Amino acid sequence: MITIISIIVPIFSLIIGAYYQKQRDRLLLEQETFFQKKRDNYFKVIEPIISMISNSKNSQEQGKVVSKILSNEYRKEVLSLSLYGNDEVVKAFNDMFQLIYDKEKYNENVSLLIPFLGKVLLEMRKELGNKNTKIDEFQILEFLIKDIKEMKSENFQKYKDIKRYLKYKK
């Protein structure tokens, strides 16, 4: 009897261990897939905004970007961001779009979007793994915009005023 038990217990333990390992591997794969989908969604949602800022002087390109932003495909991507993004990413994205929707407030001055885009990127960066980032809304975009330091000095107070306005508006 002891011999049979000493054989069955290790086999049974092996089966249970294999089952839990399989479940753990499946969960890790699902989490990685979810993370990858979220990252891909973030890039799809942010790409037209970056194009808008990069081509701010070219009205033909701006028209293409606006058409893309108004498309149903883009709205589906934004809906995915709203469903899967963390609260801070969604809030930052909403603030940026409230500014876009309130054309009188920003008067079609694309440079005022820059810190809002930077905030969205910072929140995405934090969620995707760099939680202790030390850069600000302007520094994250320095690679993209040649004169961003001048823009920061010119627009920082406007940015703070607009953020206060958006909070008051809510």
C-alpha positions, 0 to 999 in steps of 0.5 A, a space after each residue: 500500500 505504501 509503495 502504491 501511494 509513494 508512486 501515485 502521489 508524485 504522479 498526481 503532483 506532477 499532473 496538478 503542477 502541469 495543469 497550473 503551469 499551463 493555466 499560468 502560461 495561458 494567462 501570461 500569453 493573454 496579458 502579453 496579447 492584451 498589452 500588445 493590442 493596447 500599445 498598437 492602439 496607442 500608436 494608431 490613436 496618436 499617429 494622426 495628432 503627431 502628423 497634425 503637429 508635424 505638418 502644421 504649416 501644410 494645409 493640404 496635409 492638415 486636411 488629410 489629418 482632419 479627415 482621418 480623425 473624423 473617420 469611423 475607423 479612427 473613432 473605433 480606435 479612440 473607443 478602444 483607448 477609452 475601454 482599455 487605456 488606464 484612467 490617466 491616459 483617457 483623461 489626458 486624451 480627453 483634455 487634448 480633444 476638448 481643446 481641439 473641439 473648442 476651436 475658439 479657445 485655441 484658435 486653431 493654433 496647433 502649437 497649443 496642442 503640443 503640451 497636451 499631446 506630450 501629456 498623453 504620451 507621458 501617460 502612455 509611457 507610464 502605463 507601458 512600463 516607465 512609471 518613474 519617468 522624469 521628463 515633462 510634456 515638452 521634453 518627450 516631444 523634443 525629437 519631433 519639434 525643432 523649436 520646442 524649447 521656445 514654444 515651451 517658454 511662449 506657451 507654458 502659461 497658456 497651457 496652464 490657463 487652458 488646463 484650468 479652463 478645461 477643469 472648470 468646464 467639467 
